[in-house]
């Protein structure tokens, strides 16, 4: 099997956090003289106000970025409009924290092998991933990165998960640094490449748990997308993914998006002593996976 090696991808993704009633904290996107983009809560020359969650944009950063230059004070003659925030956002410093969650995915046989008659009855697979969260004192983030095991779609999904978790606990995402990695514990996962958005809900739970200081249960697996409305969305391959949950012997419950449970999934779960539970929101998933309610970080 040919192994594809991808370089470490670390990106900067920044956007305004959507709050109830459509109100939000002022956020400005400023293009610097060297062409880089700086996000700030103050405007100025070359700055454009961000009014909604834009398409995620990435730019390479160093592992130890240089100090951020302060943004020049905006022209007092044309002040930006002042908005009231329906709920204040926390930016409190916190100790770096890590959370580990199972990552479910489906491995399909390569067409060339299938053409030769090879088959794989169980396509479901599972791997543990680690999320490291730290406070970003500069307040011009979030800085979000992944290792080489994750392709472009899951990288974007992780960024959305960070924003969703921050919104759910009323934490300002500009003060977050998040890293997603797959510590390889088996040679079977050494060259694994994860694709698709279906782990978004799991990652959002892990980020929120790190912010709130809650542990994540080790006997629960989950598959579902996440968006900035904090909705757990539908995914594919659940009949195979429950087999992936079963590969980790301590797992006793599988969470999946509301409306996606089937007799086949429930039957497989019962045969393997795995309870199947539907969840529709991040709050529902969080309470089951941590044993504590989703709440404000204030």
C-alpha positions, 0 to 999 in steps of 0.5 A, spaced: 500 500 500 502 506 498 503 511 503 501 518 502 505 523 506 502 530 508 505 536 511 502 538 518 497 543 516 496 549 521 491 554 520 488 561 522 481 561 522 477 567 525 470 569 524 464 573 529 461 568 534 453 568 532 449 570 538 441 570 540 437 575 536 442 576 531 447 581 535 454 580 536 461 583 538 464 588 533 469 584 529 474 587 524 478 584 519 484 588 517 489 587 511 496 588 514 502 592 510 505 585 509 499 582 506 497 578 512 490 578 515 489 580 522 482 580 526 481 585 531 475 588 535 478 595 533 477 598 526 482 602 522 485 603 515 484 597 511 479 594 516 472 591 514 467 590 519 465 582 520 457 582 521 456 574 520 460 568 520 464 568 513 467 562 509 472 559 513 479 562 511 486 559 513 493 562 512 499 558 515 502 561 521 508 559 525 508 554 531 511 560 535 508 566 532 511 573 533 508 578 538 502 581 534 503 588 533 497 593 536 492 595 531 492 603 530 486 606 533 481 608 528 479 615 526 475 618 531 471 622 526 468 616 523 466 611 529 463 604 528 456 603 531 456 601 538 452 594 539 449 591 545 451 584 546 445 580 549 450 575 553 457 577 555 462 573 552 468 570 557 475 571 555 478 569 562 484 565 561 484 558 563 490 552 564 491 548 557 487 542 557 486 536 553 480 531 551 480 525 548 474 522 544 473 516 539 473 518 532 468 514 527 469 513 520 468 508 514 473 505 510 471 503 503 475 498 499 479 501 494 476 500 487 482 496 484 482 491 490 475 490 489 476 489 482 480 483 484 475 480 488 477 483 495 472 484 500 471 487 507 465 485 510 465 491 516 467 497 513 466 501 520 473 503 524 474 507 530 480 511 532 482 516 538 483 523 537 486 528 542 484 535 542 488 540 546 485 547 548 489 553 550 488 560 552 490 565 546 492 571 550 493 576 544 485 575 542 486 575 535 484 568 534 482 563 534 488 559 532 486 552 529 490 546 527 490 539 525 496 534 524 497 530 517 491 525 519 486 530 517 484 532 510 481 539 508 474 537 510 475 535 517 480 541 518 474 546 516 469 541 520 474 542 526 474 550 526 466 550 525 466 545 532 471 550 535 466 556 534 460 552 535 463 550 542 465 557 544 458 559 542 454 554 546 458 556 553 459 564 551 466 564 550 470 569 545 473 564 540 478 569 539 481 567 545 482 560 543 488 556 540 485 549 538 489 543 536 486 536 533 491 530 533 491 523 532 496 520 537 497 513 533 497 507 538 497 502 532 500 501 526 493 500 523 492 507 523 499 510 522 497 512 515 490 513 516 487 519 513 480 522 515 475 525 511 468 528 511 465 532 517 461 527 521 466 527 527 464 535 528 459 533 534 464 529 537 469 535 537 465 540 539 463 536 545 470 535 547 472 543 546 466 545 550 468 540 555 475 543 555 473 550 556 468 548 562 473 543 565 468 537 565 471 530 563 468 526 557 466 519 558 470 513 555 464 509 554 460 513 549 461 514 541 458 519 537 457 520 529 454 527 527 455 533 524 455 540 527 453 547 525 453 554 528 446 553 530 448 547 535 444 542 531 447 535 530 446 534 523 445 527 519 451 523 517 452 516 513 454 509 514 451 509 521 450 501 520 458 500 519 460 505 524 456 502 530 461 496 528 467 501 529 464 503 536 464 495 537 471 495 536 473 499 542 470 494 547 469 499 553 463 503 549 456 501 551 452 507 548 452 510 541 449 517 539 447 519 532 443 524 529 435 525 531 431 521 526 437 516 523 436 510 528 434 504 524 432 497 526 438 495 523 442 499 527 438 498 534 439 490 532 446 491 531 447 495 538 443 490 542 447 484 539 453 488 541 450 491 548 451 498 545 445 502 547 443 507 541 441 514 542 438 519 538 441 527 539 438 533 536 443 538 539 450 539 542 446 540 549 443 533 548 450 530 546 454 534 551 450 532 557 450 524 555 457 524 554 459 528 560 454 527 565 453 534 566 449 540 563 452 544 557 452 551 561 456 558 560 463 559 561 462 565 565 
